[in-house]
Amino acid sequence: MLGVWYRGIPIESVNKVAKNESVIGLFGLELNKDLSFGYSYDFTVSQLASVTGGAHEFSLTLAFGKIVKRTKRDTILPCFKY
């Protein structure tokens, strides 16, 4: 899985404060049906960029057990994996 996200509000600044926060690159790998790994990096685009330098995020997902009862809503609106 590959993806790019934007965190912020893409409108004019209010009182000279920009509403931009970060652009996020995401990479995810499903190793098998019960185990997945994800990595993302937040490229800070706000005034905090000189202080924070961005952020690395790792996720490891282990699914154990089975869902016994599935509802119609589970089928219509599946959950995002990362």
A tleap script that builds the chain and sets N, CA, C and O, in Angstrom:
source leaprc.protein.ff14SB
mol = sequence {
  NMET LEU GLY VAL TRP TYR ARG GLY ILE PRO
  ILE GLU SER VAL ASN LYS VAL ALA LYS ASN
  GLU SER VAL ILE GLY LEU PHE GLY LEU GLU
  LEU ASN LYS ASP LEU SER PHE GLY TYR SER
  TYR ASP PHE THR VAL SER GLN LEU ALA SER
  VAL THR GLY GLY ALA HIE GLU PHE SER LEU
  THR LEU ALA PHE GLY LYS ILE VAL LYS ARG
  THR LYS ARG ASP THR ILE LEU PRO CYS PHE
  LYS CTYR
}
set mol.1.N position { 0.841 -1.159 0.000 }
set mol.1.CA position { 0.000 0.000 0.000 }
set mol.1.C position { 0.895 1.232 0.000 }
set mol.1.O position { 1.864 1.304 0.755 }
set mol.2.N position { 0.572 2.180 -0.833 }
set mol.2.CA position { 1.261 3.465 -0.885 }
set mol.2.C position { 0.225 4.561 -0.777 }
set mol.2.O position { -0.901 4.410 -1.253 }
set mol.3.N position { 0.599 5.655 -0.156 }
set mol.3.CA position { -0.348 6.747 -0.064 }
set mol.3.C position { 0.308 8.050 0.338 }
set mol.3.O position { 1.433 8.080 0.836 }
set mol.4.N position { -0.424 9.120 0.109 }
set mol.4.CA position { -0.003 10.459 0.510 }
set mol.4.C position { -1.203 11.134 1.149 }
set mol.4.O position { -2.313 11.088 0.619 }
set mol.5.N position { -0.970 11.757 2.284 }
set mol.5.CA position { -2.023 12.474 2.998 }
set mol.5.C position { -1.595 13.915 3.194 }
set mol.5.O position { -0.408 14.237 3.170 }
set mol.6.N position { -2.571 14.765 3.387 }
set mol.6.CA position { -2.324 16.168 3.734 }
set mol.6.C position { -3.052 16.454 5.036 }
set mol.6.O position { -4.237 16.146 5.168 }
set mol.7.N position { -2.352 17.040 5.995 }
set mol.7.CA position { -3.003 17.407 7.250 }
set mol.7.C position { -2.964 18.927 7.366 }
set mol.7.O position { -1.897 19.538 7.424 }
set mol.8.N position { -4.138 19.510 7.396 }
set mol.8.CA position { -4.254 20.955 7.484 }
set mol.8.C position { -5.551 21.404 6.846 }
set mol.8.O position { -6.363 20.590 6.406 }
set mol.9.N position { -5.728 22.705 6.804 }
set mol.9.CA position { -6.904 23.279 6.171 }
set mol.9.C position { -6.398 24.183 5.052 }
set mol.9.O position { -5.804 25.227 5.321 }
set mol.10.N position { -6.630 23.790 3.796 }
set mol.10.CA position { -6.054 24.538 2.665 }
set mol.10.C position { -6.822 25.819 2.332 }
set mol.10.O position { -7.378 25.952 1.242 }
set mol.11.N position { -6.847 26.753 3.274 }
set mol.11.CA position { -7.497 28.042 3.052 }
set mol.11.C position { -6.523 29.143 3.440 }
set mol.11.O position { -5.417 28.872 3.906 }
set mol.12.N position { -6.936 30.366 3.247 }
set mol.12.CA position { -6.090 31.498 3.616 }
set mol.12.C position { -5.758 31.470 5.095 }
set mol.12.O position { -6.512 30.937 5.910 }
set mol.13.N position { -4.629 32.047 5.424 }
set mol.13.CA position { -4.245 32.117 6.829 }
set mol.13.C position { -5.162 33.093 7.568 }
set mol.13.O position { -5.703 34.028 6.978 }
set mol.14.N position { -5.320 32.858 8.851 }
set mol.14.CA position { -6.140 33.716 9.699 }
set mol.14.C position { -5.202 34.381 10.694 }
set mol.14.O position { -4.458 33.696 11.396 }
set mol.15.N position { -5.229 35.696 10.760 }
set mol.15.CA position { -4.326 36.458 11.635 }
set mol.15.C position { -2.869 36.070 11.399 }
set mol.15.O position { -2.089 35.950 12.344 }
set mol.16.N position { -2.509 35.875 10.126 }
set mol.16.CA position { -1.151 35.518 9.706 }
set mol.16.C position { -0.677 34.167 10.240 }
set mol.16.O position { 0.526 33.911 10.293 }
set mol.17.N position { -1.604 33.309 10.631 }
set mol.17.CA position { -1.277 31.958 11.067 }
set mol.17.C position { -1.735 30.995 9.968 }
set mol.17.O position { -2.928 30.900 9.681 }
set mol.18.N position { -0.796 30.289 9.362 }
set mol.18.CA position { -1.121 29.361 8.281 }
set mol.18.C position { -1.823 28.133 8.847 }
set mol.18.O position { -1.562 27.724 9.979 }
set mol.19.N position { -2.691 27.563 8.072 }
set mol.19.CA position { -3.445 26.381 8.497 }
set mol.19.C position { -2.821 25.089 7.982 }
set mol.19.O position { -3.423 24.023 8.114 }
set mol.20.N position { -1.627 25.162 7.397 }
set mol.20.CA position { -0.944 23.973 6.890 }
set mol.20.C position { -0.168 23.306 8.006 }
set mol.20.O position { 0.462 23.987 8.815 }
set mol.21.N position { -0.205 21.987 8.063 }
set mol.21.CA position { 0.524 21.265 9.096 }
set mol.21.C position { 1.584 20.352 8.498 }
set mol.21.O position { 2.774 20.547 8.748 }
set mol.22.N position { 1.175 19.351 7.707 }
set mol.22.CA position { 2.154 18.414 7.165 }
set mol.22.C position { 1.611 17.661 5.949 }
set mol.22.O position { 0.406 17.596 5.705 }
set mol.23.N position { 2.551 17.104 5.208 }
set mol.23.CA position { 2.257 16.184 4.108 }
set mol.23.C position { 2.853 14.850 4.545 }
set mol.23.O position { 4.003 14.790 4.981 }
set mol.24.N position { 2.077 13.794 4.427 }
set mol.24.CA position { 2.470 12.503 4.979 }
set mol.24.C position { 2.588 11.478 3.858 }
set mol.24.O position { 1.668 11.308 3.058 }
set mol.25.N position { 3.715 10.808 3.810 }
set mol.25.CA position { 3.921 9.694 2.889 }
set mol.25.C position { 3.751 8.390 3.654 }
set mol.25.O position { 4.269 8.252 4.762 }
set mol.26.N position { 3.036 7.438 3.082 }
set mol.26.CA position { 2.720 6.192 3.772 }
set mol.26.C position { 3.093 4.996 2.905 }
set mol.26.O position { 2.866 4.990 1.696 }
set mol.27.N position { 3.671 3.985 3.550 }
set mol.27.CA position { 3.970 2.711 2.904 }
set mol.27.C position { 3.482 1.606 3.830 }
set mol.27.O position { 3.791 1.624 5.021 }
set mol.28.N position { 2.736 0.659 3.314 }
set mol.28.CA position { 2.247 -0.450 4.124 }
set mol.28.C position { 2.428 -1.767 3.394 }
set mol.28.O position { 2.342 -1.835 2.168 }
set mol.29.N position { 2.679 -2.803 4.164 }
set mol.29.CA position { 2.903 -4.131 3.594 }
set mol.29.C position { 2.131 -5.154 4.409 }
set mol.29.O position { 2.317 -5.260 5.621 }
set mol.30.N position { 1.268 -5.905 3.745 }
set mol.30.CA position { 0.529 -6.971 4.410 }
set mol.30.C position { 1.332 -8.254 4.243 }
set mol.30.O position { 1.390 -8.817 3.150 }
set mol.31.N position { 1.950 -8.716 5.324 }
set mol.31.CA position { 2.825 -9.889 5.269 }
set mol.31.C position { 2.035 -11.183 5.125 }
set mol.31.O position { 2.447 -12.079 4.388 }
set mol.32.N position { 0.921 -11.290 5.812 }
set mol.32.CA position { -0.046 -12.369 5.627 }
set mol.32.C position { -1.392 -11.844 6.112 }
set mol.32.O position { -1.504 -10.660 6.428 }
set mol.33.N position { -2.405 -12.682 6.179 }
set mol.33.CA position { -3.747 -12.172 6.506 }
set mol.33.C position { -3.861 -11.656 7.940 }
set mol.33.O position { -4.795 -10.917 8.254 }
set mol.34.N position { -2.927 -12.032 8.813 }
set mol.34.CA position { -2.991 -11.610 10.211 }
set mol.34.C position { -1.906 -10.626 10.626 }
set mol.34.O position { -1.941 -10.123 11.749 }
set mol.35.N position { -0.955 -10.340 9.765 }
set mol.35.CA position { 0.178 -9.508 10.144 }
set mol.35.C position { 0.475 -8.474 9.060 }
set mol.35.O position { 0.631 -8.813 7.887 }
set mol.36.N position { 0.549 -7.212 9.472 }
set mol.36.CA position { 0.891 -6.155 8.522 }
set mol.36.C position { 1.809 -5.138 9.193 }
set mol.36.O position { 1.848 -5.010 10.416 }
set mol.37.N position { 2.535 -4.431 8.358 }
set mol.37.CA position { 3.520 -3.459 8.799 }
set mol.37.C position { 3.277 -2.163 8.044 }
set mol.37.O position { 2.969 -2.184 6.852 }
set mol.38.N position { 3.412 -1.045 8.725 }
set mol.38.CA position { 3.252 0.242 8.079 }
set mol.38.C position { 4.320 1.232 8.513 }
set mol.38.O position { 4.800 1.187 9.646 }
set mol.39.N position { 4.683 2.119 7.609 }
set mol.39.CA position { 5.645 3.178 7.900 }
set mol.39.C position { 5.139 4.460 7.263 }
set mol.39.O position { 4.681 4.458 6.121 }
set mol.40.N position { 5.223 5.535 7.996 }
set mol.40.CA position { 4.875 6.825 7.422 }
set mol.40.C position { 5.843 7.887 7.922 }
set mol.40.O position { 6.440 7.759 8.991 }
set mol.41.N position { 5.982 8.931 7.125 }
set mol.41.CA position { 6.837 10.054 7.497 }
set mol.41.C position { 6.041 11.327 7.318 }
set mol.41.O position { 5.467 11.570 6.257 }
set mol.42.N position { 6.011 12.135 8.359 }
set mol.42.CA position { 5.324 13.422 8.318 }
set mol.42.C position { 6.329 14.495 7.918 }
set mol.42.O position { 7.244 14.808 8.679 }
set mol.43.N position { 6.160 15.056 6.730 }
set mol.43.CA position { 6.960 16.193 6.295 }
set mol.43.C position { 6.273 17.448 6.809 }
set mol.43.O position { 5.228 17.836 6.287 }
set mol.44.N position { 6.828 18.071 7.797 }
set mol.44.CA position { 6.209 19.256 8.390 }
set mol.44.C position { 6.341 20.429 7.435 }
set mol.44.O position { 7.439 20.738 6.972 }
set mol.45.N position { 5.217 21.088 7.136 }
set mol.45.CA position { 5.228 22.242 6.238 }
set mol.45.C position { 4.836 23.525 6.967 }
set mol.45.O position { 4.783 24.594 6.358 }
set mol.46.N position { 4.566 23.424 8.252 }
set mol.46.CA position { 4.211 24.607 9.034 }
set mol.46.C position { 5.474 25.284 9.556 }
set mol.46.O position { 6.588 24.892 9.209 }
set mol.47.N position { 5.292 26.292 10.385 }
set mol.47.CA position { 6.429 27.012 10.967 }
set mol.47.C position { 7.229 26.128 11.922 }
set mol.47.O position { 8.338 26.493 12.312 }
set mol.48.N position { 6.688 24.977 12.304 }
set mol.48.CA position { 7.398 24.057 13.186 }
set mol.48.C position { 8.456 23.235 12.461 }
set mol.48.O position { 9.198 22.492 13.105 }
set mol.49.N position { 8.544 23.348 11.144 }
set mol.49.CA position { 9.468 22.528 10.365 }
set mol.49.C position { 10.916 22.702 10.816 }
set mol.49.O position { 11.677 21.735 10.842 }
set mol.50.N position { 11.295 23.909 11.164 }
set mol.50.CA position { 12.681 24.129 11.578 }
set mol.50.C position { 12.956 23.544 12.961 }
set mol.50.O position { 14.113 23.307 13.308 }
set mol.51.N position { 11.926 23.312 13.744 }
set mol.51.CA position { 12.089 22.784 15.098 }
set mol.51.C position { 11.943 21.259 15.130 }
set mol.51.O position { 12.749 20.570 15.755 }
set mol.52.N position { 10.917 20.736 14.459 }
set mol.52.CA position { 10.633 19.303 14.549 }
set mol.52.C position { 11.368 18.484 13.506 }
set mol.52.O position { 11.830 17.383 13.806 }
set mol.53.N position { 11.488 18.992 12.294 }
set mol.53.CA position { 12.158 18.243 11.236 }
set mol.53.C position { 11.357 17.073 10.704 }
set mol.53.O position { 11.889 16.283 9.924 }
set mol.54.N position { 10.103 16.928 11.092 }
set mol.54.CA position { 9.278 15.820 10.631 }
set mol.54.C position { 9.205 14.721 11.679 }
set mol.54.O position { 9.786 14.826 12.759 }
set mol.55.N position { 8.478 13.664 11.334 }
set mol.55.CA position { 8.302 12.570 12.299 }
set mol.55.C position { 8.168 11.241 11.571 }
set mol.55.O position { 7.472 11.141 10.561 }
set mol.56.N position { 8.840 10.227 12.093 }
set mol.56.CA position { 8.726 8.856 11.589 }
set mol.56.C position { 7.682 8.128 12.426 }
set mol.56.O position { 7.625 8.299 13.644 }
set mol.57.N position { 6.862 7.322 11.774 }
set mol.57.CA position { 5.855 6.531 12.481 }
set mol.57.C position { 5.865 5.105 11.929 }
set mol.57.O position { 5.851 4.894 10.716 }
set mol.58.N position { 5.890 4.148 12.829 }
set mol.58.CA position { 5.857 2.737 12.462 }
set mol.58.C position { 4.610 2.105 13.068 }
set mol.58.O position { 4.186 2.474 14.163 }
set mol.59.N position { 4.033 1.164 12.358 }
set mol.59.CA position { 2.905 0.418 12.923 }
set mol.59.C position { 3.060 -1.052 12.583 }
set mol.59.O position { 3.479 -1.421 11.486 }
set mol.60.N position { 2.716 -1.865 13.541 }
set mol.60.CA position { 2.715 -3.312 13.371 }
set mol.60.C position { 1.346 -3.787 13.826 }
set mol.60.O position { 0.954 -3.566 14.972 }
set mol.61.N position { 0.624 -4.435 12.932 }
set mol.61.CA position { -0.728 -4.864 13.228 }
set mol.61.C position { -0.785 -6.386 13.249 }
set mol.61.O position { -0.397 -7.049 12.287 }
set mol.62.N position { -1.266 -6.916 14.341 }
set mol.62.CA position { -1.444 -8.348 14.490 }
set mol.62.C position { -2.917 -8.604 14.765 }
set mol.62.O position { -3.451 -8.175 15.788 }
set mol.63.N position { -3.564 -9.301 13.853 }
set mol.63.CA position { -4.979 -9.630 14.011 }
set mol.63.C position { -5.074 -11.046 14.568 }
set mol.63.O position { -4.575 -11.995 13.963 }
set mol.64.N position { -5.712 -11.178 15.715 }
set mol.64.CA position { -5.889 -12.510 16.277 }
set mol.64.C position { -7.334 -12.659 16.712 }
set mol.64.O position { -7.974 -11.692 17.125 }
set mol.65.N position { -7.834 -13.855 16.618 }
set mol.65.CA position { -9.245 -14.098 16.870 }
set mol.65.C position { -10.050 -13.822 15.615 }
set mol.65.O position { -9.575 -13.170 14.685 }
set mol.66.N position { -11.240 -14.313 15.601 }
set mol.66.CA position { -12.105 -14.109 14.447 }
set mol.66.C position { -13.358 -13.370 14.874 }
set mol.66.O position { -13.837 -13.523 15.998 }
set mol.67.N position { -13.873 -12.574 13.970 }
set mol.67.CA position { -15.136 -11.899 14.221 }
set mol.67.C position { -16.236 -12.923 14.018 }
set mol.67.O position { -16.396 -13.476 12.931 }
set mol.68.N position { -16.982 -13.165 15.067 }
set mol.68.CA position { -18.014 -14.196 15.002 }
set mol.68.C position { -19.258 -13.657 14.319 }
set mol.68.O position { -19.837 -14.327 13.463 }
set mol.69.N position { -19.670 -12.464 14.686 }
set mol.69.CA position { -20.899 -11.907 14.148 }
set mol.69.C position { -20.585 -10.690 13.295 }
set mol.69.O position { -20.027 -9.714 13.795 }
set mol.70.N position { -20.930 -10.733 12.027 }
set mol.70.CA position { -20.736 -9.592 11.137 }
set mol.70.C position { -22.090 -8.976 10.861 }
set mol.70.O position { -23.080 -9.673 10.639 }
set mol.71.N position { -22.113 -7.681 10.878 }
set mol.71.CA position { -23.360 -6.970 10.600 }
set mol.71.C position { -23.341 -6.442 9.172 }
set mol.71.O position { -22.312 -6.476 8.497 }
set mol.72.N position { -24.467 -5.965 8.734 }
set mol.72.CA position { -24.568 -5.387 7.398 }
set mol.72.C position { -23.659 -4.165 7.284 }
set mol.72.O position { -23.079 -3.921 6.226 }
set mol.73.N position { -23.533 -3.400 8.364 }
set mol.73.CA position { -22.673 -2.218 8.348 }
set mol.73.C position { -21.205 -2.592 8.112 }
set mol.73.O position { -20.497 -1.861 7.419 }
set mol.74.N position { -20.734 -3.707 8.667 }
set mol.74.CA position { -19.362 -4.150 8.445 }
set mol.74.C position { -19.098 -4.388 6.959 }
set mol.74.O position { -17.998 -4.135 6.468 }
set mol.75.N position { -20.099 -4.868 6.261 }
set mol.75.CA position { -19.958 -5.148 4.837 }
set mol.75.C position { -19.988 -3.872 4.006 }
set mol.75.O position { -19.253 -3.751 3.026 }
set mol.76.N position { -20.832 -2.924 4.389 }
set mol.76.CA position { -20.979 -1.686 3.625 }
set mol.76.C position { -19.815 -0.732 3.870 }
set mol.76.O position { -19.311 -0.130 2.922 }
set mol.77.N position { -19.376 -0.579 5.116 }
set mol.77.CA position { -18.315 0.360 5.470 }
set mol.77.C position { -17.130 -0.370 6.084 }
set mol.77.O position { -16.996 -0.408 7.307 }
set mol.78.N position { -16.275 -0.945 5.262 }
set mol.78.CA position { -15.135 -1.665 5.833 }
set mol.78.C position { -14.148 -0.691 6.490 }
set mol.78.O position { -14.062 0.474 6.102 }
set mol.79.N position { -13.432 -1.167 7.453 }
set mol.79.CA position { -12.466 -0.350 8.184 }
set mol.79.C position { -11.181 -0.211 7.385 }
set mol.79.O position { -10.716 -1.169 6.768 }
set mol.80.N position { -10.610 0.988 7.400 }
set mol.80.CA position { -9.332 1.246 6.750 }
set mol.80.C position { -8.231 0.542 7.533 }
set mol.80.O position { -8.227 0.594 8.763 }
set mol.81.N position { -7.306 -0.111 6.854 }
set mol.81.CA position { -6.311 -0.941 7.537 }
set mol.81.C position { -5.229 -0.153 8.245 }
set mol.81.O position { -4.718 -0.628 9.260 }
set mol.82.N position { -4.848 1.029 7.768 }
set mol.82.CA position { -3.780 1.776 8.404 }
set mol.82.C position { -4.341 3.015 9.004 }
set mol.82.O position { -3.605 3.803 9.598 }
savepdb mol mol.pdb
quit
